[in-house]
Amino acid sequence: MTDDAKPLVLLSRSLDELGRLITGTRSDQADLPTPCASWTVRQLATHVISELGTFATAARGGTPDWGRAPAPLGNDWSAAFSKGRTDLDDAWARADLAAPVPTMGGSEAPLVSRADQQIAEFAVHCWDMARATGQALELDSAVAEYGLQWGRQHLRSEFRGPEHEGKVFGPEVAVADDAPAVDRLAAWFGRDPSWSADTG
């Protein structure tokens, strides 16, 4: 396996798990709360399915419209996820992984580096969906560790704060150094690893 291919393997594993969790979510769970502040399970599913298209644009070397409102989600979440994933997989399969693209910092990096953010985002949302719906989380620890590494490099303090101030991430939550990788990932992205749908 080449170094360039490894992120795409980890991305595929995160998408496998997220797809499994979405398929396993019952219709009567749509309005349950999630660890994502004010989002319900339906809003979380809407977000991640919309991000498949946004990230496909990134994989094609384009500039995603991060502020684009997601399309309403119908009743067949599994089919919507499958369709979006096929588009994302196809975009990466056709990509020139070494092509230079601009980064958030204004420099350039190989196109494949855009998969790193995608791994982190989908891994965190696997944790969110599993906790909100009471499903077991079967995310590969290598995926969580990779996402955490990216998060530690790119989630700056100015991105953190209260939701009413327009911040996307809360403060880092303290966890033990030997906590499971996915809990350390969730905590870095402002989630409380002890969160459950029952306690909020």
Secondary structure, DSSP 8 states (H G I E B T S, - for coil): --TTHHHHHHHHHHHHHHHHHHHT--GGGTT-B-SSTT-BHHHHHHHHHHHHHHHHHHHTT----TT-------S-HHHHHHHHHHHHHHHHHT--TT-EEE-TTSSEEEGGGHHHHHHHHHHHHHHHHHHHHT------HHHHHHHHHHHHHH--GGGBS-GGGT-SB-------TTS-HHHHHHHHTT--TT--TTT-
